[in-house]
Amino acid sequence: MSEERFLDLITPGASVYVSGSTSEPRGLLKIIAENARTTSGIRWMQFPIGAVNRSDLSALTADSTEEAFFMSPSLKDGFSEGRVQFLPLHMRTVFDYLRDQDLDVALLQAAPDRNGVLRFGPNIDFLDAVTQSAKHLVVEVNDAFVAPFSCPLVPDRAIKVPVKSDKPLFPTVTLDETSEKIGALIASVIKDGDCIQTGIGAVPAAILANLGDCSDLGFHGGLIDDGVMKLIRDGNLNGARKNIDRARHTTGMALGSEELLDWLAHDPLAESVLFRSADYTHEFRVISQIDNFVSINSAVEIDLMGQVNAEVAGGKQISGTGGSVDFMRSAKASKGGRSIIAMSATARGGSVSRIVPRVEVVTALRTDVDIVVTEFGIADIRYDSLGSRAEKLIAIAHPDFHDELGSAL
């Protein structure tokens, strides 16, 4: 389809889903931005990730709104002006919400695989939902990279628009002393045969970097990164003990370097990576079948009862509910599973404790958490009373805040 015919689909008042993360169709968005005067009143929808998706979709066309399932710095102005509406939904629920919408258009990204066959990717988190609900699937054909060989094929009904775009990349994570300490501590509680899930950032990267002595690890999560790739290459992560998807590594997206994308596209070993949408990657009934499933997620702060805030700081919505609680509750239901929160003990250069008397907003319940790890130690609170929980959490707070936290008991 030509650019002109594509623009005819973006009609006034249309409901338009835009794939997020590393599958954002930036070429299609550029075409819309350059022709914004031709339409208005669009209802945009996206699950953006701040370090990758830097567009305020509501600003592309006049009188438009954006439903965002995650917040990013790019949405700050739109949110304050009322154009961006944040929906606090767990990732598994976002899938159902999008599946049940009456979407006019879904804007997606695809690329040729190593055999020249067109595949979606490298993010398919809500692909299966929008292919059911959207009248038109419009696919940006991006020749700047080679699609992961295990990503889904583009169906015949999809409208394909060749555009000049860029290779999807994710900023490099730099490990610091604090994240390395946390990574080493968490590695000490990971056992051979565990099936792990990690998130984004320096702490998850440090955790993965410290698992080189483990064997027969499994993986089931929302994203695969360079650390997971290395563990697969080195043989530590082989999925040999997984109850389901044995010898497969389940993910919704790839977030990493150019090396990771090339590996997923060309290395036969990468065919063991299983790309699935959020109704599988984040589904309780799927994950709870996996023995020894270990969910490892971060937080903005945690309070002395074990309640987790993973999305609000200083009264501002800085991220979203995301998929962490989907994984935490699945870990609690897994035989031998553990739900771990990993975070540095302080923020703002050490001036603020991230272990607090009470959190600003509750993302995860106190019953969702088993283990909390900071650079000062490990607090296993899964079977503790409220008093005992508080004492253990104060013990892993920065020493400068022990007295202040103790007076809050």
N, C-alpha and C positions, 0 to 999 in steps of 0.2 A: 504494500500500500504506500502511496505517496504521502508526503507530509501534509499536503492540502486535504486529501481525503481523511487522513487521521484527525486533523483539526475539526472536521465536520462532525466527528463523534463527541467532541467536548462541547456539548450544547449548553445553553443557559439553564442553570438549575440542576445539572446532572450530578449524580452521586458517583464519585471516582475514587477507587482504591489505588494507592501507590505502594508498591513493594518497598520495604525498608532495608536497613542494614546494607550489606554488600551487594544487594540486588536492586538498589534504587536505580530506576531508568533515567539517568541524568540527561541523556540526549533528548528523550521525549519531553522532559520537564523544560529543557532549554527551548525547544520548539514552541511549547505553550507560552512560556514567558515572553518570547519574541513576538507572539501574536496575541497577547493578552487582551487587547482591545476588542477582539472578535467575540468574546464571551464573558459571562459574569455569573455570579450566584452559585458557584460550584461548591458542593459539599465534598471536601477532601477527607480521606481517611488514611492514616499511616501509623505504623509502629516504628518510630525513628530511634536510632542510636546516635547519641550526641557527637561522638568522635568521627562518625562516618556521614550521617545525614545532616546537612547544614542548610536546608531550605525551610522556610516558613511557607508551606503550601498555600495558606490562606491569603498570602500577599501576592500570589501569582496572578490572580484575576480579581476583578472588582466585586465587592459585596459577597465575598466568599468566606467560608468557614472551614476549619480543619478539626476533625476528631482525632486526637492523639492518644495513643495508649501508653506512651512513655514521653517524658519531657526531656528537652535538650536546650542548651543555651540559645539556639537559633529561634526557639519558640517563645522566648521571654516576652518580647514586645507584643506579639500576637495574643499571648495569654492575658497580659495585663489590659489589653484593649478589647478583650472579649471575642476576638476572632477565632482563637484557638480554645477548644474545649477539651479538657483532660478527662478521660474515662478511667477510673481506678479499677481495672479488671485484671485478674490473673491471666497469664498468657493462654492457658487452656480455655478459659472463658472467652477471650478475644476471638479465638478460632470459631467458637459457636456463634458469637455475635456476628462475625463477618459472613459466615455461612448462611445465616438467616436474613441478611440484608437484601434489599432489592437494588443491587448495584447496576448502574448503567455501563460502567467501564472499569476494568482492572488493568493498570499499567504495570507491566512486568519486564524482567530482563532475561535474555537468553544469549547463548553463544554456541558456536560450533564446538563439538568435542574433537578428540584427536582423529576421528574418522570423518569429520565434517558433518556429523549429525547434530541437529539443533537440540540443545538441552537447556532447561531452566537452571538458575543458580547464580552464585554459590549460596543463596539463601532461599529456602522454600518454606519458611515457618507457617505461613497462612495460605500457601498455594492451593491446597486441596479444598479450602473453604471458598476462596473467591472463584475458582473454576466452576463451582456449583452455583454461585449466586450472581455472577456478572453476566450481563447480556453479551458484552463484547470483551474478549481477551486481546489486548494489544501488547505485542511483544517487541521490545527494543532488541534488535539483533546487533550485539556488540562484538565486533571482530578484534577488540583490543586484548582479549584473553581467550584461553581455551577452557571450555566448561569442564567441571569435574565429571569423570566418566560415569559415576554412579548417580548423577542427578537425573531427575525425570525428563522424559522426552517431551518436546513441545507438541501438542495435539494439532491435527490438521485444521481445526476450526479457528485456531488463533490467527489474528491479523498481525502480520510481520512487517515491521518498519525498519529498514536498514538505516542506521544513524552513525555518525562519528561520535564515539564516546571514549571514556577512559577506563583503564583496567581498575577493577575494584581492589582497593588496598585498605589495610587497617593500620593505624599508627603503631610503631614499634613500642613495646613495653620495656621500660628500664627498671631493673631490679635495684632496690636500695637495701640498706642494712636491716631495716625493720621488716620489710616483706620477706627477706631471706630467713630471718629468725622465725617468723610465723610459719613459713613454708617448711622449715625443718621440724618444727613442733608438730605440725599436722601430719607430716610424713611418718612421724613416730607412732601415730595411731592408725595408720593405714596398713592393712594386712594383705598378705598374698591372697589373690582370688577376689578381692573386693572389686565392686563395680562402682566407678566414681563419676561424679558430675561436678564441674567447676564453672565459674563465671568469667567475667572480663576484668583485666587489670593486673597490677604488679603482684598482688598476693596470690591469685590463682596461678600465675606464671611461675612464681617461686615454689608453690606446692608441687606442681608438675615436675619442676627441675630437681626436686628432692626425692623423686620416686624411683630413681635408677637402681635401687637394690631390691625392688619389689618384683614379683613374678606373677604371671597369669592374671593380671589386672583386666577388668572390663571397663567399658565406657558406654554411658547412655546419658545424653545431655542435650542442651539447646544449641551448643556451639562447639566446634572443634577449632583448635588453634595450633600454633607451632609447637607448643609443649606436648600436646597430645600426639602430633605427628612424630616427634622425636621418640616418644615412648613406644609407638607402634614400630617404627624403624628399628629400634634397639631390641625389640622382642619382649619388653616388659609388659606391654599392653597387647594381649592377643585374644581376649574374650573367651578363653578356653573353658572357663567355669560358669559362664552365663547360662541361666535357665532358659532364656529365650534369646533369639538372635545370636546364637553361639558363634564365636569367631567373627562377629560383625560389630562395628563401632557406630552407634546410632546418634545422629545429630540432625539439627534443623538447618544449620548454616555453618559456613566456614568464615572465620574472622582472623586473618593473619597476613603474613608477608607474601611477597611474590613467590618465594620459594614454596610456601604452602600451596598456593594455587597451582603452581606447576607440578608439584607432587601429586595433587589430587587429579590432575588432568592426564598425567603420563605414566606414573608408577603403577604397575599391576598390583602392588601391595595395597594401594589406596582404594582398590575396588572393594575392599572389606569395609569401607566407610559407607554406612547406610543413611542416605538422606531421607528424612520423613518430616511431615508437617506436625504442627503442635498438638493435634489430636492424637498423636502417637508418642512424640518425644516427651510431652508433658502430661500424659494420661495416667492417672492414678492406677487404673485397672491393669495397665501394661507394666508400669514400673514396679508395682508391689509384688509382681511375680518373680522379680529378680532378687535372689538372696544376696545379703551383704551389700546392699546399695547404699553408698555413702554420698550424701548431698553436701556440698561445700559452697557456701554463699557468703557474701559480705554484708555489711550493714553500715548505716550512718551512725547509729548508736544503739545500745542495748541497755535496758534498765535493770534494777536490782531484783526484779521478779523474773527476768528472762524474756521480757517483751522486746521485739525488734522493730526498729524504724529503719527502713532501707530506702526512703524516698523523699524525706522532707528535712531541710536544714534551715535554721533561722526563720521558720515560718513560711519558707518558700518551697514549692514543689520542684525538686531538682532532677528527679528521675521518674520512677513509676513502680507499681507493684510488681510488674514483670512476671517471671516464672519461678522465682525462688521458693514461694510457698507451695506451688505444685510439687516441686522436688522434695521439699522438707517433709511434707505430709506423706509422700510416697515412701520416703526413707524410713519414717516411723512405722509404716506398715510392712516394710520388707523384713524378712527373717534375717536377723543379724545386722540390719541396717542402722545407720547413724545419721543424724542431722547436725551438721557442724556450721557454726558461724565463725568466720575468721575476719579479723579487723585489727588495725593498729589501735593502740590504747588511747591515743590523743589525736586532735586535729588542730589546724591553725597554728602550726609551728610549736605544738606542745602546750598551747595556752588553754585548750578545752579538752575535757575528758569525754571520751566516747562511751564510757560506762557512766550512766547517769541515774539519779533517783527515779525519774519517770521520763519515758520517751515522749517526743512531740506528737507522734502519730503511730498507731500500731499497724505495722505491715504483717508481722507474723506473731501469733499468740505465744505466750510463755509455754504452752503445751506442745509447740512445734519444734522446740529447740532441745537438743541433747547435750551438745558440747560447744563451749565458747573458747576461742583461742585468740590471745594477743601475744605481742612480743614478750610479755612478762609471764606467760604460762598457759596452762590448760585447765579449764573449769568444766568438769563433767557434772552437769546439774540435772541429769534426766530423772533421777529418783530422789531428789532432795526436797526438803520442806522449804517454805519461803525464806525462813531465817538462814538456813544452810546455803541456799542459793545465793542470797545476798553476800554472805561471808566469802564464798568462793569467787564471786565476781569482783568483789572489792580487792581480793588478793591478786587478781591479774590486771587490775587497773594500774595506771602510772602511780608510783609511790607518792607523788606530790598531791594526789587527790584522795588518798586513803582516809585521812581525817575528815575531810568534807563529806565523803560518801558514808563514812561510819556514823556521822551525826544525823544522817537522813534515815537511819534505821528506826 
